[in-house]
């Protein structure tokens, strides 16, 4: 996919450079003084300057270049390369073409030289030529960015004249979150759909063998077990467990972004972990035939996605996650959380990805668990921030900007108290029956899902 950028046309003209102005000024003054004072030495010294300036003016291009900038592709995944290129039509007389790209957070070149794209043309070109200059950059973090802003410039022979059309406007770039590896060997509890890969407790159409029984009305001929039928003297069919799916709602807590965010392959903040984990969970369970929906708390512009199945849902979830801007809602945490939680369908399995800093998210998770919804809270707080005494000055500065050592001590003490409160809130949540597990990629949910499956099969007391 190619995104067209700006087209630089002939609005800017060739302007003399400082070198040309100096050559003309020094040559003219030295020649004038030499002629007036009859100084042959000054005339000889002025001659090279006058000749060079005259030759540069004589070979000045009659036309200006035209350029078209593109950014390829416009949608990438974290860690992928983006190519910025400019296609130019350069008239005779131009020699050097240079483009300097403006820096963009988390869309950086692999080396400092990658911010500059340059090309030297032949000095003897007699016709307008088409040239291309390009440079690559790497997208290091998910999100929406404006990148590709550049200053384009071309100079003539001897650097006497320069063409600069002005700053090229940036191009929108969408960086999708990476799929952090995730595998689960345990199915979801109480599946309720009609298709999927989970084994249902009831008999029905499926792939897992259940038992053999006598043939009855409505049974398919392909289900007849001819070997058993021959021995028993009557038709026998193979019964199977029904293949059911589960409605999964992934909730991402974007009220806070805790920790350092240096891009993929480096330090990850709590929101980085949540976004990448949500992508991995969605891809895994959609591939397993489940229906997956998405809710985002605390971010303006991120719309809820209703549960759907299919591979296209992964892309919808990635696009929505890339639009997260933490803490951009103007309403309170409680109002935003209550509004989002009201969209959770009864009987769904809810996976809440949160650093457990927002009390509203934890309180709503407890309410969902108390009304019978299966809830799993996945802790995404970076391990480096859980030990306040081990935090570096850079870690603390990411939590709250500091100016003095006194600010450093206050921030460390405040964060230590908040961690103690957080431990108490998580303990109360676990005691209420809502499991809390840390995100460790592969196998993060296996044990807790086994426990939830055993709980779903256990008999329950009912009021009559």
Secondary structure, 3 states (H helix, E strand, C coil): CEEEEEEECCCCCCEECHHHHHHHHHHHHHHHHHHHCCCHHHHHHHHHHHHHHHHHHHCCCCCCCEEEEEEECCEEECCCEEEEEEEEEECCCEEEEEEEECCECCEECCCHHHHEEEEECCCCCCCCEEEEEEEEEEECCCEEEEECCEEEEEEEHHHCEEECCCEECCEEEEEECCCCCCCCCCCCCCCCCCCCCEEEEEEEEEEEEEEEEECCCCCCHHHECHHHHHHHCCCEEEEEEEEECCEEEEEEECCCCCCCCCCCCCCCCHHHHHHHHHHHHHHHHHHCCCEEEEEEECECCCCCEEEECCCHHHHHHHHHHHCCCECCCCCCHHHHHHHHHCCCCCCCEEEEEECCCCHHHHHHHHHHHHCCCEEEEEECCCHHHCCHHHCCHHHHHHHCCCCCHHHHHHHHHHHHHHHHHHHHHHHHHHHCCCEEEECCCCCCCHHHHHHHHHHHHCCCCCCC
